[in-house]
Amino acid sequence: MLLPLISTIFIGISAIFVALGWIAVARRQIDLHKKMMFLGAVFASIFFITYVAKTVFVGSTAFGGPEEVKLYYTIFLIFHITLATTAAGLGITALVSGYKNNLRLHRKLGPITSVIWFLSSSSGILVFLLLYVIYPPGEVTNVFRAIWGF
């Protein structure tokens, strides 16, 4: 449970930096905005590294809660995975467009990406709580068995 807790803390920190970056740009503090978004990306990258390390070296934790909740959890998990994948792609594009000074694209993607990132990080924290805090953890197994049960 230590590695999932650490990775969840990193994604939470990432979301905080993204929020601070959004506030900074709204106040026209562009240099602060760049720093906050960079730190948000750094912590998101650390999250991803710890998440992948846990998945590869330890495995994925199956849902250990009641059977009548499992379908809802699985639907929620798929929603989270879709958001996280979308947020990662948009986040990279938003960062690159910002650093390349392609402000037309950056200004279009930034707000959308930030909202998706918050939903993704929030739902990721809830997945952690459902897997390790609210219900006892299920078996640790390969990722497909953990998500789909086979």
Biotite code that builds the C-alpha atoms (Angstrom):
import biotite.structure as struc

atoms = struc.array([
    struc.Atom([0.000, 0.000, 0.000], chain_id="A", res_id=1, res_name="MET", atom_name="CA", element="C"),
    struc.Atom([2.987, 2.329, 0.391], chain_id="A", res_id=2, res_name="LEU", atom_name="CA", element="C"),
    struc.Atom([3.694, 2.768, -3.342], chain_id="A", res_id=3, res_name="LEU", atom_name="CA", element="C"),
    struc.Atom([0.025, 3.473, -4.207], chain_id="A", res_id=4, res_name="PRO", atom_name="CA", element="C"),
    struc.Atom([-0.162, 5.992, -1.348], chain_id="A", res_id=5, res_name="LEU", atom_name="CA", element="C"),
    struc.Atom([2.994, 7.727, -2.552], chain_id="A", res_id=6, res_name="ILE", atom_name="CA", element="C"),
    struc.Atom([1.798, 7.871, -6.154], chain_id="A", res_id=7, res_name="SER", atom_name="CA", element="C"),
    struc.Atom([-1.599, 9.207, -5.029], chain_id="A", res_id=8, res_name="THR", atom_name="CA", element="C"),
    struc.Atom([0.107, 11.942, -3.012], chain_id="A", res_id=9, res_name="ILE", atom_name="CA", element="C"),
    struc.Atom([2.140, 12.897, -6.095], chain_id="A", res_id=10, res_name="PHE", atom_name="CA", element="C"),
    struc.Atom([-0.951, 13.172, -8.291], chain_id="A", res_id=11, res_name="ILE", atom_name="CA", element="C"),
    struc.Atom([-2.637, 15.293, -5.626], chain_id="A", res_id=12, res_name="GLY", atom_name="CA", element="C"),
    struc.Atom([0.378, 17.608, -5.476], chain_id="A", res_id=13, res_name="ILE", atom_name="CA", element="C"),
    struc.Atom([0.345, 17.803, -9.260], chain_id="A", res_id=14, res_name="SER", atom_name="CA", element="C"),
    struc.Atom([-3.292, 18.920, -9.218], chain_id="A", res_id=15, res_name="ALA", atom_name="CA", element="C"),
    struc.Atom([-2.490, 21.605, -6.636], chain_id="A", res_id=16, res_name="ILE", atom_name="CA", element="C"),
    struc.Atom([0.291, 23.010, -8.831], chain_id="A", res_id=17, res_name="PHE", atom_name="CA", element="C"),
    struc.Atom([-2.021, 23.008, -11.861], chain_id="A", res_id=18, res_name="VAL", atom_name="CA", element="C"),
    struc.Atom([-4.602, 24.945, -9.824], chain_id="A", res_id=19, res_name="ALA", atom_name="CA", element="C"),
    struc.Atom([-1.953, 27.432, -8.714], chain_id="A", res_id=20, res_name="LEU", atom_name="CA", element="C"),
    struc.Atom([-0.825, 27.780, -12.332], chain_id="A", res_id=21, res_name="GLY", atom_name="CA", element="C"),
    struc.Atom([-4.352, 28.478, -13.448], chain_id="A", res_id=22, res_name="TRP", atom_name="CA", element="C"),
    struc.Atom([-4.732, 31.154, -10.750], chain_id="A", res_id=23, res_name="ILE", atom_name="CA", element="C"),
    struc.Atom([-1.399, 32.687, -11.756], chain_id="A", res_id=24, res_name="ALA", atom_name="CA", element="C"),
    struc.Atom([-2.335, 32.972, -15.435], chain_id="A", res_id=25, res_name="VAL", atom_name="CA", element="C"),
    struc.Atom([-5.711, 34.477, -14.511], chain_id="A", res_id=26, res_name="ALA", atom_name="CA", element="C"),
    struc.Atom([-3.752, 37.153, -12.626], chain_id="A", res_id=27, res_name="ARG", atom_name="CA", element="C"),
    struc.Atom([-1.445, 37.599, -15.657], chain_id="A", res_id=28, res_name="ARG", atom_name="CA", element="C"),
    struc.Atom([1.542, 36.261, -13.675], chain_id="A", res_id=29, res_name="GLN", atom_name="CA", element="C"),
    struc.Atom([2.944, 34.393, -16.674], chain_id="A", res_id=30, res_name="ILE", atom_name="CA", element="C"),
    struc.Atom([6.336, 33.473, -15.188], chain_id="A", res_id=31, res_name="ASP", atom_name="CA", element="C"),
    struc.Atom([4.661, 32.045, -12.071], chain_id="A", res_id=32, res_name="LEU", atom_name="CA", element="C"),
    struc.Atom([2.161, 30.235, -14.312], chain_id="A", res_id=33, res_name="HIS", atom_name="CA", element="C"),
    struc.Atom([5.014, 28.564, -16.213], chain_id="A", res_id=34, res_name="LYS", atom_name="CA", element="C"),
    struc.Atom([6.725, 27.497, -12.976], chain_id="A", res_id=35, res_name="LYS", atom_name="CA", element="C"),
    struc.Atom([3.532, 26.084, -11.456], chain_id="A", res_id=36, res_name="MET", atom_name="CA", element="C"),
    struc.Atom([2.611, 24.159, -14.591], chain_id="A", res_id=37, res_name="MET", atom_name="CA", element="C"),
    struc.Atom([6.153, 22.820, -14.885], chain_id="A", res_id=38, res_name="PHE", atom_name="CA", element="C"),
    struc.Atom([6.004, 21.589, -11.283], chain_id="A", res_id=39, res_name="LEU", atom_name="CA", element="C"),
    struc.Atom([2.566, 20.103, -11.956], chain_id="A", res_id=40, res_name="GLY", atom_name="CA", element="C"),
    struc.Atom([4.068, 18.175, -14.869], chain_id="A", res_id=41, res_name="ALA", atom_name="CA", element="C"),
    struc.Atom([7.059, 17.062, -12.777], chain_id="A", res_id=42, res_name="VAL", atom_name="CA", element="C"),
    struc.Atom([4.818, 15.656, -10.031], chain_id="A", res_id=43, res_name="PHE", atom_name="CA", element="C"),
    struc.Atom([2.532, 14.038, -12.617], chain_id="A", res_id=44, res_name="ALA", atom_name="CA", element="C"),
    struc.Atom([5.608, 12.381, -14.136], chain_id="A", res_id=45, res_name="SER", atom_name="CA", element="C"),
    struc.Atom([6.753, 11.146, -10.727], chain_id="A", res_id=46, res_name="ILE", atom_name="CA", element="C"),
    struc.Atom([3.239, 9.790, -10.174], chain_id="A", res_id=47, res_name="PHE", atom_name="CA", element="C"),
    struc.Atom([3.366, 7.971, -13.489], chain_id="A", res_id=48, res_name="PHE", atom_name="CA", element="C"),
    struc.Atom([6.794, 6.461, -12.760], chain_id="A", res_id=49, res_name="ILE", atom_name="CA", element="C"),
    struc.Atom([5.721, 5.205, -9.326], chain_id="A", res_id=50, res_name="THR", atom_name="CA", element="C"),
    struc.Atom([2.414, 3.905, -10.719], chain_id="A", res_id=51, res_name="TYR", atom_name="CA", element="C"),
    struc.Atom([4.121, 1.993, -13.531], chain_id="A", res_id=52, res_name="VAL", atom_name="CA", element="C"),
    struc.Atom([6.794, 0.674, -11.142], chain_id="A", res_id=53, res_name="ALA", atom_name="CA", element="C"),
    struc.Atom([4.116, -0.652, -8.793], chain_id="A", res_id=54, res_name="LYS", atom_name="CA", element="C"),
    struc.Atom([2.163, -2.193, -11.672], chain_id="A", res_id=55, res_name="THR", atom_name="CA", element="C"),
    struc.Atom([5.226, -3.854, -13.228], chain_id="A", res_id=56, res_name="VAL", atom_name="CA", element="C"),
    struc.Atom([7.076, -4.990, -10.123], chain_id="A", res_id=57, res_name="PHE", atom_name="CA", element="C"),
    struc.Atom([4.200, -5.672, -7.712], chain_id="A", res_id=58, res_name="VAL", atom_name="CA", element="C"),
    struc.Atom([1.039, -5.941, -9.819], chain_id="A", res_id=59, res_name="GLY", atom_name="CA", element="C"),
    struc.Atom([-2.371, -4.326, -9.760], chain_id="A", res_id=60, res_name="SER", atom_name="CA", element="C"),
    struc.Atom([-4.727, -4.500, -6.813], chain_id="A", res_id=61, res_name="THR", atom_name="CA", element="C"),
    struc.Atom([-8.158, -5.900, -7.572], chain_id="A", res_id=62, res_name="ALA", atom_name="CA", element="C"),
    struc.Atom([-11.256, -4.353, -6.011], chain_id="A", res_id=63, res_name="PHE", atom_name="CA", element="C"),
    struc.Atom([-11.827, -6.006, -2.640], chain_id="A", res_id=64, res_name="GLY", atom_name="CA", element="C"),
    struc.Atom([-15.188, -4.495, -1.833], chain_id="A", res_id=65, res_name="GLY", atom_name="CA", element="C"),
    struc.Atom([-18.611, -6.110, -1.968], chain_id="A", res_id=66, res_name="PRO", atom_name="CA", element="C"),
    struc.Atom([-19.630, -7.863, -5.168], chain_id="A", res_id=67, res_name="GLU", atom_name="CA", element="C"),
    struc.Atom([-22.704, -5.626, -5.567], chain_id="A", res_id=68, res_name="GLU", atom_name="CA", element="C"),
    struc.Atom([-20.412, -2.549, -5.743], chain_id="A", res_id=69, res_name="VAL", atom_name="CA", element="C"),
    struc.Atom([-17.834, -4.075, -8.118], chain_id="A", res_id=70, res_name="LYS", atom_name="CA", element="C"),
    struc.Atom([-19.675, -3.222, -11.365], chain_id="A", res_id=71, res_name="LEU", atom_name="CA", element="C"),
    struc.Atom([-20.000, 0.439, -10.305], chain_id="A", res_id=72, res_name="TYR", atom_name="CA", element="C"),
    struc.Atom([-16.340, 0.513, -9.301], chain_id="A", res_id=73, res_name="TYR", atom_name="CA", element="C"),
    struc.Atom([-15.285, -0.988, -12.658], chain_id="A", res_id=74, res_name="THR", atom_name="CA", element="C"),
    struc.Atom([-17.334, 1.571, -14.610], chain_id="A", res_id=75, res_name="ILE", atom_name="CA", element="C"),
    struc.Atom([-15.848, 4.352, -12.480], chain_id="A", res_id=76, res_name="PHE", atom_name="CA", element="C"),
    struc.Atom([-12.330, 2.948, -13.005], chain_id="A", res_id=77, res_name="LEU", atom_name="CA", element="C"),
    struc.Atom([-12.792, 2.885, -16.789], chain_id="A", res_id=78, res_name="ILE", atom_name="CA", element="C"),
    struc.Atom([-14.048, 6.485, -16.605], chain_id="A", res_id=79, res_name="PHE", atom_name="CA", element="C"),
    struc.Atom([-10.936, 7.406, -14.594], chain_id="A", res_id=80, res_name="HIS", atom_name="CA", element="C"),
    struc.Atom([-8.559, 5.608, -16.983], chain_id="A", res_id=81, res_name="ILE", atom_name="CA", element="C"),
    struc.Atom([-10.160, 7.379, -19.955], chain_id="A", res_id=82, res_name="THR", atom_name="CA", element="C"),
    struc.Atom([-9.840, 10.760, -18.239], chain_id="A", res_id=83, res_name="LEU", atom_name="CA", element="C"),
    struc.Atom([-6.231, 10.090, -17.206], chain_id="A", res_id=84, res_name="ALA", atom_name="CA", element="C"),
    struc.Atom([-5.196, 9.028, -20.701], chain_id="A", res_id=85, res_name="THR", atom_name="CA", element="C"),
    struc.Atom([-6.918, 12.035, -22.257], chain_id="A", res_id=86, res_name="THR", atom_name="CA", element="C"),
    struc.Atom([-5.412, 14.386, -19.652], chain_id="A", res_id=87, res_name="ALA", atom_name="CA", element="C"),
    struc.Atom([-1.910, 13.029, -20.269], chain_id="A", res_id=88, res_name="ALA", atom_name="CA", element="C"),
    struc.Atom([-2.119, 13.544, -24.028], chain_id="A", res_id=89, res_name="GLY", atom_name="CA", element="C"),
    struc.Atom([-3.679, 16.992, -23.732], chain_id="A", res_id=90, res_name="LEU", atom_name="CA", element="C"),
    struc.Atom([-1.258, 17.931, -20.946], chain_id="A", res_id=91, res_name="GLY", atom_name="CA", element="C"),
    struc.Atom([1.790, 17.113, -23.027], chain_id="A", res_id=92, res_name="ILE", atom_name="CA", element="C"),
    struc.Atom([0.334, 19.024, -25.982], chain_id="A", res_id=93, res_name="THR", atom_name="CA", element="C"),
    struc.Atom([-0.545, 22.022, -23.785], chain_id="A", res_id=94, res_name="ALA", atom_name="CA", element="C"),
    struc.Atom([2.938, 22.072, -22.223], chain_id="A", res_id=95, res_name="LEU", atom_name="CA", element="C"),
    struc.Atom([4.735, 21.815, -25.559], chain_id="A", res_id=96, res_name="VAL", atom_name="CA", element="C"),
    struc.Atom([2.534, 24.481, -27.166], chain_id="A", res_id=97, res_name="SER", atom_name="CA", element="C"),
    struc.Atom([3.169, 26.783, -24.194], chain_id="A", res_id=98, res_name="GLY", atom_name="CA", element="C"),
    struc.Atom([6.939, 26.293, -24.309], chain_id="A", res_id=99, res_name="TYR", atom_name="CA", element="C"),
    struc.Atom([6.984, 26.774, -28.090], chain_id="A", res_id=100, res_name="LYS", atom_name="CA", element="C"),
    struc.Atom([4.975, 29.968, -27.587], chain_id="A", res_id=101, res_name="ASN", atom_name="CA", element="C"),
    struc.Atom([2.103, 28.648, -29.712], chain_id="A", res_id=102, res_name="ASN", atom_name="CA", element="C"),
    struc.Atom([-0.277, 30.643, -27.553], chain_id="A", res_id=103, res_name="LEU", atom_name="CA", element="C"),
    struc.Atom([-3.285, 30.236, -29.822], chain_id="A", res_id=104, res_name="ARG", atom_name="CA", element="C"),
    struc.Atom([-3.266, 26.453, -29.311], chain_id="A", res_id=105, res_name="LEU", atom_name="CA", element="C"),
    struc.Atom([-2.106, 26.733, -25.694], chain_id="A", res_id=106, res_name="HIS", atom_name="CA", element="C"),
    struc.Atom([-4.937, 29.093, -24.726], chain_id="A", res_id=107, res_name="ARG", atom_name="CA", element="C"),
    struc.Atom([-7.454, 26.811, -26.409], chain_id="A", res_id=108, res_name="LYS", atom_name="CA", element="C"),
    struc.Atom([-6.181, 23.590, -24.782], chain_id="A", res_id=109, res_name="LEU", atom_name="CA", element="C"),
    struc.Atom([-5.128, 24.895, -21.365], chain_id="A", res_id=110, res_name="GLY", atom_name="CA", element="C"),
    struc.Atom([-8.529, 25.395, -19.731], chain_id="A", res_id=111, res_name="PRO", atom_name="CA", element="C"),
    struc.Atom([-9.945, 22.146, -21.134], chain_id="A", res_id=112, res_name="ILE", atom_name="CA", element="C"),
    struc.Atom([-6.840, 20.223, -20.097], chain_id="A", res_id=113, res_name="THR", atom_name="CA", element="C"),
    struc.Atom([-6.919, 21.674, -16.579], chain_id="A", res_id=114, res_name="SER", atom_name="CA", element="C"),
    struc.Atom([-10.532, 20.645, -16.014], chain_id="A", res_id=115, res_name="VAL", atom_name="CA", element="C"),
    struc.Atom([-9.898, 17.127, -17.328], chain_id="A", res_id=116, res_name="ILE", atom_name="CA", element="C"),
    struc.Atom([-6.752, 16.932, -15.181], chain_id="A", res_id=117, res_name="TRP", atom_name="CA", element="C"),
    struc.Atom([-8.700, 17.862, -12.037], chain_id="A", res_id=118, res_name="PHE", atom_name="CA", element="C"),
    struc.Atom([-11.368, 15.275, -12.810], chain_id="A", res_id=119, res_name="LEU", atom_name="CA", element="C"),
    struc.Atom([-8.680, 12.683, -13.522], chain_id="A", res_id=120, res_name="SER", atom_name="CA", element="C"),
    struc.Atom([-6.650, 13.388, -10.393], chain_id="A", res_id=121, res_name="SER", atom_name="CA", element="C"),
    struc.Atom([-9.764, 13.576, -8.205], chain_id="A", res_id=122, res_name="SER", atom_name="CA", element="C"),
    struc.Atom([-11.133, 10.324, -9.573], chain_id="A", res_id=123, res_name="SER", atom_name="CA", element="C"),
    struc.Atom([-7.668, 8.751, -9.141], chain_id="A", res_id=124, res_name="GLY", atom_name="CA", element="C"),
    struc.Atom([-7.653, 9.716, -5.473], chain_id="A", res_id=125, res_name="ILE", atom_name="CA", element="C"),
    struc.Atom([-11.124, 8.203, -5.124], chain_id="A", res_id=126, res_name="LEU", atom_name="CA", element="C"),
    struc.Atom([-9.917, 4.985, -6.811], chain_id="A", res_id=127, res_name="VAL", atom_name="CA", element="C"),
    struc.Atom([-7.116, 4.805, -4.222], chain_id="A", res_id=128, res_name="PHE", atom_name="CA", element="C"),
    struc.Atom([-9.621, 5.316, -1.394], chain_id="A", res_id=129, res_name="LEU", atom_name="CA", element="C"),
    struc.Atom([-11.930, 2.623, -2.783], chain_id="A", res_id=130, res_name="LEU", atom_name="CA", element="C"),
    struc.Atom([-9.064, 0.147, -3.251], chain_id="A", res_id=131, res_name="LEU", atom_name="CA", element="C"),
    struc.Atom([-7.178, 0.661, 0.011], chain_id="A", res_id=132, res_name="TYR", atom_name="CA", element="C"),
    struc.Atom([-9.173, 2.675, 2.555], chain_id="A", res_id=133, res_name="VAL", atom_name="CA", element="C"),
    struc.Atom([-12.939, 2.285, 2.183], chain_id="A", res_id=134, res_name="ILE", atom_name="CA", element="C"),
    struc.Atom([-12.744, -1.430, 1.356], chain_id="A", res_id=135, res_name="TYR", atom_name="CA", element="C"),
    struc.Atom([-9.996, -3.942, 2.103], chain_id="A", res_id=136, res_name="PRO", atom_name="CA", element="C"),
    struc.Atom([-7.612, -4.409, -0.829], chain_id="A", res_id=137, res_name="PRO", atom_name="CA", element="C"),
    struc.Atom([-8.286, -7.315, -3.157], chain_id="A", res_id=138, res_name="GLY", atom_name="CA", element="C"),
    struc.Atom([-5.655, -9.670, -4.485], chain_id="A", res_id=139, res_name="GLU", atom_name="CA", element="C"),
    struc.Atom([-2.611, -8.258, -6.227], chain_id="A", res_id=140, res_name="VAL", atom_name="CA", element="C"),
    struc.Atom([-2.529, -9.621, -9.750], chain_id="A", res_id=141, res_name="THR", atom_name="CA", element="C"),
    struc.Atom([-1.877, -8.594, -13.355], chain_id="A", res_id=142, res_name="ASN", atom_name="CA", element="C"),
    struc.Atom([-3.617, -5.466, -14.566], chain_id="A", res_id=143, res_name="VAL", atom_name="CA", element="C"),
    struc.Atom([-6.192, -7.219, -16.779], chain_id="A", res_id=144, res_name="PHE", atom_name="CA", element="C"),
    struc.Atom([-7.305, -9.574, -14.022], chain_id="A", res_id=145, res_name="ARG", atom_name="CA", element="C"),
    struc.Atom([-7.497, -6.668, -11.562], chain_id="A", res_id=146, res_name="ALA", atom_name="CA", element="C"),
    struc.Atom([-9.741, -4.576, -13.850], chain_id="A", res_id=147, res_name="ILE", atom_name="CA", element="C"),
    struc.Atom([-11.776, -7.181, -15.695], chain_id="A", res_id=148, res_name="TRP", atom_name="CA", element="C"),
    struc.Atom([-11.559, -10.210, -13.428], chain_id="A", res_id=149, res_name="GLY", atom_name="CA", element="C"),
    struc.Atom([-9.921, -12.565, -15.955], chain_id="A", res_id=150, res_name="PHE", atom_name="CA", element="C"),
])
